[in-house]
Amino acid sequence: MSDSLVFVGRSVRHSTRSIDALVVAVLLPVLMLLLFVYVFGGALDTGGPYVNYVVPGIILLCAGYGSATTAVSVNADMTTGVIDRFRSLPIASSGVLTGHVAASVLRNLVSTVIVLGVALLIGFDPQASALDWLGVLGVLLAFMVAISWIAACFGLLAKSAEGAGAFSFAIMFLPYVSSAFVPTDTMPGALEWIGDRQPVTPIVETLRGLMLGTPIGDHAVIALAWCAGLSAVGIVSAGLLFRRAA
């Protein structure tokens, strides 16, 4: 635990020194929010103010951008030689990856708070109680942990920082084929089928239900199952890849 905390502190310090990455991780989701609300929102009918509909999806997109930084950071450790120095020290090797994941979650939480603040300024009107907000936090943490461990795997697999950064393109694609920006029943048949069966849709619908009081149904159970499954796959795969690289 103490080794992991040391690496968490290291990753957080690296994040604060990489101002350009921080700005991009925060600025891009805010720009996407403004783009969808003010450019596309007037043409989209979701049964209410579009800003209310789109905010949960933008929050998940925000976590996706942040996880791309995790992939690049893990890849930098593996390709620049610093990992060899860590292996020579009497420390738990798992602390390296845990530090990156924990720092990723912290970065994502900060950027999420900023995006929510901007959303409130432009008309977002949540109906959530204090208990609902705790539920929102729990779902977001579960998703951020899952996506950060998957990002760590990409960082271990990639041969360069550019390859690791390409992870963000895959993450950016998922919300577009989901209910994040438009209801899935407005999509062509094949895309609707995909949108209803990928992880982003139940997570978005759970967040939307907690924030706005819309029906959640079985989305919450499916969302948590996806997060737990992705976390398990990410943790096991990252451990195996890290040991193989050693």
Secondary structure, 3 states (H helix, E strand, C coil): CHHHHHHHHHHHHHHHHCHHHHHHHHHHHHHHHHHHHHHHHHHCCCCCCHHHHHHHHHHHHHHHHHHHHHHHHHHHHHHCCHHHHHHCCCCCCHHHHHHHHHHHHHHHHHHHHHHHHHHHHCCCCCCCCHHHHHHHHHHHHHHHHHHHHHHHHHHHHCCCHHHHHCHHHHHHHHHHCCCCCCCHHHCCHHHHHHHHCCCHHHHHHHHHHHHHCCCCCCHHHHHHHHHHHHHHHHHHHHHHHHHHHC
